[in-house]
Every structure is written in C-alpha cells, then in structure tokens.
Amino acid sequence: MRVAVTGGTGFIGKRVVRILRQRGHEVVCVVRSPDKASALSDLGASLARGDILDGKSLAAAFANCEGVLHIAASYELGVVGKQAKEALAKNLDGTRITLEAARDSGAAKIVYTSSIVVYGNTRGEVVPEGWRPERIACPNPHPTFYAMSKARAHYDVALPMMEAGAPIVIVQPGAVLGPRDHSTFRTLWRLMARGWPAPLGRARYGIVDVEDCALGHVLALEKGRAGECYHLVDQNISLPELFVRAAMASGLRARRIVLPSWLLRFNAAINAVIERVIPLPEFLSSDALRGIAGSLTQIVEPQKAREQLGWTPRPLDDTLRDIMADELLLRGKKLTPQLEGIKPVV
C-alpha cells in the first residue's frame, strides 16, 4: 500500500514509518524541511515538502496514496498568547485541512491521531470510545490547553467528517511512554536516575508504550474499520504507582513526594498568571501542575483495539526498564542486576 504520513519526524511518527516500511508499505512523509528528515529517507521513505496548514502541498503529497496517517500535532504545555494561537491552528485548522485533503485525494483509509485527553477529566469513570465530555473548556474539564485543542479537533472536525462518510479511523493513544520522550514524564525519570526525590500528584492516566502506540497506528490502517475509534491504551495507572513500578522494574530507588491536589491547583493558578509575563519551564507550567493533580483522571476502556485490531501491548515493566536503562546510559551508568525480592525505597 502507498501511504502518506504527516508527523513522521515525531516521537510516534518515526516509529510508525519504520513499522510501515518493515511491513512492506511504500511511504511518503510530508515534511516542512526535507533536509532535516534524512532519518526517514534512511528508512526507505520518500519525502514530500508540505505543511498541514497548506492544502495545496498536501494534495500533491497525497496523490495516488491509498492510505493517509495524520499524526502531526503541536504538543506543548504552558503555551500562552501567540504560541497558544499557533498551537490551536496546528491542532484544529491543521486537522481540518489535512483530513479534507486526504478525503479529496481519494484515499481509501485515513487514520487520524487523536488522544484520550479529548475526554478531559473523566472524574474516576472508566470511559469507552465515543464518550463525550459535557463541554470543551480549559482548565475544566480539560486541564491543559493541549487537551482542549485536541478535543476541538476531535469533536468539531474529525468526528463530523467521519460521520459524513469520510473513510476515517481514529486512534486515541493514552500518555505515551518511551526512552527520551517529550512529555513531563521525562522529568520524573531523570530525577529517579539521579536518585533525587520527585514531586508527584495522584492523577491517573491510561498509558501506552511508544512502540505499541506506533504499531497500533499501523494496525488501524491495515485492519481498522472506517467510522470507528480505538483507544491505544495498555492500562490505567496512577502517577505514584507508575513511578514505583519504574523503580521496581529497574532496581532503582523511588524517592517521591506526593503533593496534595489543593496545593497543585493553587500553584497552577499562580503560575497561570506568572507564565503570561515570564516563560516557565514546562514542568512548572500551570498545564503541567493541573495535569498531575489527584483530582484528574483520564482513564478509559482498553479492550476494543485488542479485539478488533489484534493489538497486544508489551509488558509495562519492560517499557519502564528500557526508559530507565536509557536515562542511566546518558549518565554513563548501567542498570545493575535486580535481586529477587528486593523492593525500592518509597
């Protein structure tokens, strides 16, 4: 199958391209700067200059493609002002322009990367595909600007086009974990690798290994049913539990400080004012603080992708061990063999 991919240089996208090529698909990657995408060429993909906000460039890139995977998105926390407008344009307008170009190109299957964050705060409820929040708004129920922008793209663009007959399959990854990820999880892994205490909230998320997430995209292209949404989630887990599991898997110490939700929300409100004047590190942004508070749950039913796509995630402990081994390697260290029965200091 000839397949076009947006976002192929990203954390998920580059793995999707690799798996597509391994499975014998011909791949065209839409990139803004071909000279910066040589890693995709090395995988055997061809490059087409284009932008998700430029419909004409997409039409040329999508020509003669049987499948399109739209993965590109803006994932940033704490964006305000001009940055927020640009992020919304990429996630909302970019989705509309890309899906319309894919539909008009005659692609037989279009896979759109949404997220479980579109549900906002599920307030302890484990929700199925198709669940809708009562409203789309930030910071309540959507704790981050990113979540709100993805919710608007999901409910205002992708679903209406799908319901109107466009051959769209929607995949909704949970929080994506993997070595050198671009999320605030990376801050926690770095702290653990250094042996420093990590500040945590009690938020609960659906999570997924980045390699499993990429494979889920390819399976959605090959086996997914147009008009369906699929959660790409291994399991639902709290942030403190995830941190301890990472320590147990790697034999490291899980030094943590679990912060109360009221304190995180209070600091989020203060930092929301500060970040409009002074840029803050992403992990201190109001988005990040709201995103770890114990009052937040983003938990979903995970079975549909397994049943319909034959998707089988790898064991979580393997993922966490790989992450921590990589963090230690960056510091010139290695994981030591774990002694059976030894538990981390918590």
Residue pairs with C-beta under 8 A, 6 or more apart in sequence:
1 25
1 26
1 66
1 67
1 221
2 25
2 26
2 28
2 64
2 65
2 66
2 67
3 20
3 25
3 26
3 27
3 28
3 65
3 66
3 67
3 68
3 69
3 221
4 27
4 28
4 29
4 30
4 48
4 61
4 62
4 65
4 67
4 68
4 69
4 102
4 107
5 13
5 16
5 17
5 20
5 27
5 28
5 29
5 30
5 45
5 68
5 69
5 71
6 13
6 30
6 50
6 52
6 68
6 69
6 70
6 71
6 72
6 98
7 13
7 70
7 71
7 72
7 73
7 113
8 14
8 16
8 17
8 27
8 29
8 30
8 31
8 37
8 40
8 45
8 71
9 29
9 31
9 36
9 37
9 39
9 40
10 71
10 72
11 176
11 178
11 181
11 182
11 210
12 71
12 113
12 173
12 176
12 210
12 213
12 214
12 217
13 71
13 72
14 39
14 40
14 43
15 210
15 211
15 213
15 214
16 69
16 71
16 214
16 217
16 218
17 27
17 29
17 40
17 43
17 45
18 43
18 214
19 214
19 215
19 218
20 27
20 218
21 27
21 43
21 44
21 45
23 218
23 222
25 67
26 46
27 43
27 44
27 45
27 46
28 45
28 46
28 47
28 48
28 61
28 65
29 37
29 40
29 45
29 46
29 47
29 48
30 48
30 49
30 50
30 51
30 52
30 57
30 58
30 61
30 72
31 37
31 40
31 47
31 48
31 49
31 50
32 49
32 50
32 51
33 49
34 47
34 49
37 47
40 47
41 47
48 57
48 60
48 61
49 57
50 57
50 58
50 60
50 61
51 57
51 58
52 58
52 70
52 72
52 90
52 94
52 95
52 97
52 98
53 89
53 90
53 93
53 94
53 97
54 97
55 97
55 100
55 101
58 97
58 98
58 101
58 102
59 101
59 104
59 105
62 68
62 101
62 102
62 105
62 107
63 105
65 105
65 107
66 107
66 108
66 109
67 107
67 108
67 109
67 110
67 111
67 221
68 98
68 102
68 105
68 107
68 109
68 110
68 111
69 110
69 111
69 113
69 217
69 221
70 95
70 98
70 99
70 102
70 110
70 111
70 112
70 113
71 113
71 217
72 90
72 94
72 98
73 90
73 91
73 94
73 113
73 150
74 86
74 87
74 90
74 91
74 146
74 149
75 146
75 182
75 183
76 83
76 87
76 146
76 282
77 144
77 145
77 146
77 184
77 282
77 285
77 287
77 288
77 291
78 275
78 279
78 280
78 282
78 284
78 285
78 286
78 287
78 288
79 86
79 87
79 145
79 146
79 287
80 275
80 276
81 276
84 145
87 145
87 146
87 149
88 145
88 149
88 152
91 146
91 149
91 150
91 152
91 153
92 149
92 152
92 153
92 156
92 157
95 112
95 153
95 157
95 158
96 153
96 157
99 110
99 112
99 157
99 158
99 161
99 166
99 168
100 161
102 110
103 110
103 161
103 166
103 167
103 168
107 167
108 167
109 167
109 169
109 221
109 224
109 226
110 166
110 167
110 168
110 169
111 168
111 169
111 170
111 171
111 217
111 220
111 221
111 224
112 158
112 168
112 169
112 170
112 171
113 171
113 173
113 217
114 150
114 153
114 154
114 158
114 170
114 171
114 172
114 229
115 147
115 150
115 154
115 172
115 173
115 174
116 172
116 173
116 174
116 205
116 206
116 231
116 233
116 298
116 300
117 142
117 144
117 146
117 147
117 150
117 151
117 298
118 133
118 147
118 150
118 151
118 154
118 155
118 172
119 127
119 131
119 132
119 133
119 151
119 298
119 300
120 133
120 136
120 140
120 141
120 142
120 143
120 147
120 151
120 298
121 140
121 141
121 142
121 143
121 295
121 296
121 297
121 298
122 131
122 297
122 298
122 299
122 300
123 141
123 297
124 297
124 299
125 297
125 299
126 236
126 299
126 300
126 301
127 299
127 300
127 301
128 300
128 301
128 304
129 172
129 228
129 229
129 230
129 231
129 300
129 301
129 304
130 229
132 155
133 141
133 142
133 151
134 141
135 141
136 142
136 148
136 151
136 152
136 155
137 148
138 144
138 145
138 147
138 148
139 268
139 286
139 290
142 148
142 151
143 287
143 290
143 291
143 293
143 296
144 287
144 288
144 290
144 291
145 287
146 287
154 170
158 168
158 170
159 170
161 168
162 168
162 170
162 226
162 227
163 227
166 226
167 226
168 226
168 227
169 220
169 221
169 224
169 225
169 226
169 227
169 228
169 229
169 230
170 228
170 229
170 230
171 216
171 217
171 220
171 224
171 229
171 230
171 232
171 305
172 229
172 230
172 231
172 232
172 233
172 300
173 208
173 213
173 216
173 232
173 233
174 205
174 206
174 207
174 208
174 231
174 232
174 233
174 234
174 298
174 300
175 183
175 185
175 205
175 206
175 207
175 208
175 298
176 183
176 207
176 208
176 209
176 210
176 213
177 185
177 207
177 208
177 209
177 210
177 319
177 320
177 323
178 209
178 210
178 211
178 319
178 322
178 323
179 322
179 323
179 326
179 327
180 186
180 326
181 210
181 323
184 282
184 283
184 288
184 291
184 292
187 198
187 283
188 198
188 200
188 243
189 246
189 323
189 324
189 327
190 327
191 197
191 198
191 255
192 198
192 243
192 246
192 247
192 252
192 253
192 254
192 255
192 324
192 327
193 252
193 324
193 327
193 328
193 330
193 331
193 333
194 331
195 252
195 253
195 255
196 255
197 255
197 256
197 257
198 243
198 255
198 256
198 257
199 256
199 257
199 259
200 239
200 240
200 243
200 256
200 257
200 258
200 259
200 292
201 239
201 258
201 259
201 261
201 264
201 289
201 292
201 293
201 294
201 296
202 238
202 239
202 240
202 258
202 261
202 293
202 294
203 238
203 239
203 291
203 292
203 293
203 294
203 295
203 296
203 297
203 298
204 236
204 237
204 238
204 239
204 296
204 297
204 298
204 299
205 236
205 237
205 239
205 297
205 298
205 299
206 231
206 233
206 234
206 235
206 236
206 298
206 299
206 300
206 302
207 233
207 234
207 235
207 236
207 237
207 242
207 316
208 216
208 232
208 233
208 234
208 313
209 234
209 313
209 314
209 316
209 319
211 314
212 232
212 234
212 311
212 313
212 314
213 232
215 311
216 230
216 232
216 305
216 309
216 311
217 232
219 305
219 309
219 310
219 311
220 230
220 305
220 309
223 308
223 309
223 310
224 230
224 308
224 309
225 308
228 304
228 308
230 304
230 305
230 308
230 309
230 311
231 300
231 301
231 302
231 304
231 305
232 305
232 311
233 300
233 302
233 305
234 302
234 313
234 316
235 302
235 316
236 299
236 300
236 302
237 245
237 316
239 292
240 256
240 258
242 320
243 254
243 256
244 254
244 256
244 344
244 346
245 316
245 317
245 320
246 252
246 254
246 320
246 323
246 324
247 253
247 254
247 344
247 346
248 254
248 317
248 343
248 344
249 316
249 317
249 318
249 320
249 321
249 324
250 320
250 321
250 324
250 325
250 335
250 338
251 335
251 336
251 337
251 338
251 339
251 342
251 344
252 324
252 344
253 344
253 345
254 344
254 345
254 346
255 345
255 346
256 346
260 294
261 293
261 294
261 295
264 289
264 290
264 292
264 293
264 294
265 289
265 290
265 293
265 295
267 289
268 286
268 287
268 289
268 290
268 293
269 286
271 280
271 284
271 285
271 286
271 289
272 286
274 280
275 285
275 286
282 288
290 296
305 311
306 312
321 335
324 335
325 334
325 335
328 334
328 335
